[in-house]
Amino acid sequence: MHKTLIIIAIACLVAAGAAWAQSGPTAQQVGQDAKTAVDTRVGTQKAYDSWADERAKLRDDAETLQRELELAERQCKKSEAYLAGQKAKVADLEGRLREIERIRAELEPYLDETMERLDKFVAADMPFLAKERHDRLASLKAKLDDYDASLALKASRVLEALYIEAQYGGTVEVKEEEMTLEGSAKGVRVLRLGRLGLYALGLDGRTAWRFDRPSGQWVREDDFARELGQAADMAARTRVISLVELPVGPAPAKEARP
């Protein structure tokens, strides 16, 4: 009985060994599987290394894009600040333009009125430097009527004319010229003492006239011919300064002859 069991066990082992031998991998298969595993690992490593390089490149690109984005954001904020500043400047300039237009609307009529008053003043003033003063006022009027002339230039010219006319009131002038007096042309020395008095002295030194502002006429003043000659010499700086008595103010009314 025991022998029979042993024989059966041995037979089973032999059969199992034969079956295992028939179903197990061969050496060639094992080598092929090993080569496949190695190739797979090498391919995987290469893919990993390639992805690592790509990842590094992508990381660098991302960092570059991030820096560019931050720079763009800073530039955008700076541009917004610049824009706000420019808008403020534009608003300020617009306000100035409105103020200039307001000043122009008020100043231009004032300059024209000043010109008219100055023209009337010169016409009613003592008759000295007639051509020079007339030409100056004519030039001033033409400038005020010039559309292309700036408001600043117009105001400057008006102030200049006023200043010159004001200066006449504090200057002394003497010159020789020919005038129509008492109906005939006469050579005279004209003496102007500011706007205090305007006189004409005959070249003979014995005849004299004074311009009477109220009547707008030249009045004979032969009694002051000597004093007028002295004053004319002092104005021409050919005589030492001294006190002289000259007629000023309105001419006295002439007494009616009986």
Phi, psi and omega per residue, in radians:
M1 nan -0.846 3.119
H2 -1.127 -0.660 3.133
K3 -1.156 -0.671 -3.137
T4 -1.113 -0.739 3.123
L5 -1.116 -0.714 -3.134
I6 -1.119 -0.735 -3.139
I7 -1.118 -0.691 -3.135
I8 -1.141 -0.715 -3.128
A9 -1.121 -0.738 3.134
I10 -1.107 -0.725 -3.139
A11 -1.091 -0.682 3.119
C12 -1.145 -0.725 -3.137
L13 -1.127 -0.725 3.122
V14 -1.110 -0.730 3.127
A15 -1.136 -0.695 3.136
A16 -1.170 -0.671 3.127
G17 -1.144 -0.694 3.136
A18 -1.149 -0.687 -3.138
A19 -1.166 -0.682 -3.140
W20 -1.164 -0.674 -3.135
A21 -1.112 -0.629 -3.114
Q22 -1.322 -0.601 -3.053
S23 -1.635 -0.298 -3.080
G24 -1.300 2.741 -3.126
P25 -1.211 2.643 3.108
T26 -1.545 2.941 3.113
A27 -1.107 -0.627 3.125
Q28 -1.149 -0.695 3.122
Q29 -1.159 -0.695 3.125
V30 -1.090 -0.717 3.127
G31 -1.142 -0.692 3.137
Q32 -1.148 -0.722 3.117
D33 -1.109 -0.691 3.135
A34 -1.130 -0.754 3.136
K35 -1.101 -0.711 3.133
T36 -1.103 -0.730 3.139
A37 -1.107 -0.733 3.139
V38 -1.136 -0.787 3.132
D39 -1.066 -0.710 3.119
T40 -1.085 -0.738 -3.139
R41 -1.164 -0.721 3.126
V42 -1.105 -0.785 3.120
G43 -1.075 -0.702 3.125
T44 -1.118 -0.727 3.123
Q45 -1.117 -0.733 3.099
K46 -1.087 -0.749 3.122
A47 -1.108 -0.674 3.125
Y48 -1.132 -0.806 3.131
D49 -1.083 -0.731 3.114
S50 -1.101 -0.736 3.120
W51 -1.165 -0.627 3.095
A52 -1.075 -0.766 3.100
D53 -1.111 -0.747 3.137
E54 -1.122 -0.704 3.127
R55 -1.118 -0.727 3.102
A56 -1.094 -0.734 3.111
K57 -1.110 -0.753 3.120
L58 -1.122 -0.663 3.105
R59 -1.127 -0.741 3.103
D60 -1.109 -0.744 3.108
D61 -1.088 -0.703 -3.140
A62 -1.126 -0.728 3.115
E63 -1.121 -0.717 3.109
T64 -1.092 -0.797 3.112
L65 -1.098 -0.629 3.117
Q66 -1.140 -0.758 3.099
R67 -1.114 -0.738 3.111
E68 -1.098 -0.675 3.115
L69 -1.122 -0.776 3.115
E70 -1.093 -0.725 3.106
L71 -1.112 -0.741 3.118
A72 -1.104 -0.672 3.113
E73 -1.140 -0.726 3.101
R74 -1.127 -0.754 3.115
Q75 -1.107 -0.648 3.117
C76 -1.122 -0.758 3.112
K77 -1.124 -0.734 3.125
K78 -1.129 -0.695 3.106
S79 -1.115 -0.678 3.084
E80 -1.097 -0.689 3.101
A81 -1.146 -0.759 3.098
Y82 -1.051 -0.769 -3.119
L83 -1.088 -0.730 3.114
A84 -1.103 -0.708 3.102
G85 -1.117 -0.755 3.136
Q86 -1.124 -0.686 3.101
K87 -1.090 -0.697 3.111
A88 -1.119 -0.715 3.120
K89 -1.138 -0.731 3.120
V90 -1.077 -0.750 3.118
A91 -1.097 -0.691 3.112
D92 -1.133 -0.757 3.126
L93 -1.128 -0.696 3.109
E94 -1.095 -0.686 3.093
G95 -1.127 -0.689 3.109
R96 -1.146 -0.707 3.115
L97 -1.086 -0.720 3.093
R98 -1.100 -0.687 3.128
E99 -1.167 -0.689 3.107
I100 -1.093 -0.761 3.115
E101 -1.092 -0.664 3.110
R102 -1.143 -0.771 3.131
I103 -1.110 -0.751 3.123
R104 -1.038 -0.779 -3.119
A105 -1.079 -0.537 -3.133
E106 -1.608 -0.610 -3.022
L107 -1.390 -0.667 -3.095
E108 -1.024 -0.843 3.079
P109 -1.065 -0.621 3.128
Y110 -1.138 -0.716 3.114
L111 -1.117 -0.708 3.105
D112 -1.115 -0.731 3.117
E113 -1.129 -0.705 3.104
T114 -1.090 -0.707 3.102
M115 -1.074 -0.758 3.135
E116 -1.117 -0.742 3.121
R117 -1.144 -0.684 3.124
L118 -1.151 -0.686 3.116
D119 -1.094 -0.761 3.114
K120 -1.162 -0.645 3.138
F121 -1.127 -0.788 -3.138
V122 -1.125 -0.693 3.137
A123 -1.115 -0.560 -3.123
A124 -1.617 -0.088 -3.084
D125 -1.405 3.061 3.080
M126 -1.102 2.508 -3.041
P127 -1.425 1.387 3.073
F128 -2.203 2.596 -3.128
L129 0.833 0.804 -3.008
A130 -1.017 -0.865 -3.081
K131 -1.167 -0.762 -3.130
E132 -1.051 -0.784 -3.107
R133 -1.253 -0.666 3.109
H134 -1.111 -0.775 -3.135
D135 -1.133 -0.643 3.137
R136 -1.143 -0.770 3.140
L137 -1.174 -0.630 3.109
A138 -1.138 -0.735 3.102
S139 -1.128 -0.681 3.123
L140 -1.128 -0.749 3.131
K141 -1.105 -0.711 3.113
A142 -1.104 -0.665 3.127
K143 -1.196 -0.688 3.119
L144 -1.164 -0.468 3.128
D145 -1.581 0.023 3.140
D146 -1.476 2.017 -3.090
Y147 -1.128 -0.610 -3.064
D148 -1.401 -0.244 3.137
A149 -1.247 2.403 -3.133
S150 -1.250 2.732 3.127
L151 -1.119 -0.629 3.131
A152 -1.108 -0.726 3.134
L153 -1.149 -0.732 3.129
K154 -1.076 -0.806 3.134
A155 -1.099 -0.691 3.137
S156 -1.089 -0.731 -3.134
R157 -1.178 -0.659 3.100
V158 -1.134 -0.790 3.128
L159 -1.109 -0.648 3.109
E160 -1.099 -0.784 3.128
A161 -1.107 -0.727 3.103
L162 -1.106 -0.709 -3.129
Y163 -1.119 -0.775 -3.140
I164 -1.092 -0.777 3.129
E165 -1.116 -0.651 3.103
A166 -1.155 -0.648 3.136
Q167 -1.106 -0.556 3.134
Y168 -1.023 -0.514 -3.107
G169 -1.207 -0.282 -3.105
G170 -2.093 0.321 -3.127
T171 -2.090 2.707 3.096
V172 -2.023 2.390 -3.062
E173 -2.476 2.450 3.061
V174 -2.432 2.361 3.118
K175 -2.765 2.755 3.112
E176 -1.667 2.412 3.083
E177 -2.787 3.023 3.117
E178 -1.830 2.267 -3.106
M179 -2.280 2.735 3.039
T180 -1.615 1.938 -3.135
L181 -2.250 2.312 3.132
E182 0.949 0.644 3.023
G183 1.490 0.074 3.141
S184 -2.487 2.722 3.140
A185 -1.358 2.318 -3.116
K186 -2.370 2.453 3.014
G187 -1.435 2.203 -3.059
V188 -2.462 2.878 2.940
R189 -1.783 2.098 -3.121
V190 -1.657 2.202 3.124
L191 -2.025 2.178 3.086
R192 -2.076 2.178 3.078
L193 -1.844 1.460 -3.070
G194 0.994 -2.254 2.983
R195 -1.943 0.277 3.134
L196 -1.363 -0.675 -3.120
G197 -2.819 2.592 3.092
L198 -2.258 2.163 -3.006
Y199 -2.272 2.745 3.051
A200 -2.294 2.233 -3.103
L201 -2.049 2.156 3.112
G202 -1.039 2.597 -3.110
L203 -1.138 -0.303 3.081
D204 -1.358 -0.184 3.107
G205 1.363 0.034 -3.098
R206 -1.949 -0.325 -3.139
T207 -1.914 2.523 -3.098
A208 -2.615 2.659 3.104
W209 -2.391 2.718 3.067
R210 -2.301 2.395 3.116
F211 -1.399 2.170 3.133
D212 -1.687 1.922 -3.050
R213 -1.080 -0.799 -3.110
P214 -1.024 -0.731 -3.110
S215 -1.571 -0.294 -3.103
G216 1.208 0.424 -3.103
Q217 -2.138 2.765 3.021
W218 -1.534 2.252 -3.081
V219 -1.942 2.359 -3.128
R220 -1.193 2.327 -3.141
E221 -2.434 0.982 -3.078
D222 -1.100 -0.444 -3.111
D223 -1.140 -0.341 -3.114
F224 -1.902 0.288 -3.102
A225 -1.041 -0.766 -3.115
R226 -1.097 -0.836 -3.136
E227 -1.103 -0.676 3.119
L228 -1.134 -0.662 3.077
G229 -1.085 -0.739 3.110
Q230 -1.112 -0.767 -3.136
A231 -1.120 -0.674 3.115
A232 -1.134 -0.694 3.103
D233 -1.130 -0.696 3.115
M234 -1.160 -0.684 3.113
A235 -1.143 -0.586 3.107
A236 -1.459 -0.020 3.117
R237 1.092 0.636 3.049
T238 -1.926 0.125 -3.125
R239 -2.534 2.532 3.119
V240 -1.135 2.440 -3.135
I241 -1.099 2.299 3.084
S242 -2.651 2.989 -3.137
L243 -1.473 2.331 3.064
V244 -2.318 2.680 3.131
E245 -1.812 2.131 -3.121
L246 -2.226 2.615 3.109
P247 -1.321 2.330 3.083
V248 -2.338 2.918 3.133
G249 1.415 -3.097 -3.122
P250 -1.065 2.508 3.105
A251 -1.213 2.421 3.139
P252 -1.155 2.532 3.136
A253 -1.145 2.384 3.131
K254 -1.304 2.387 3.128
E255 -1.290 2.429 3.127
A256 -1.238 2.340 3.121
R257 -1.281 2.516 -3.140
P258 -1.237 nan nan
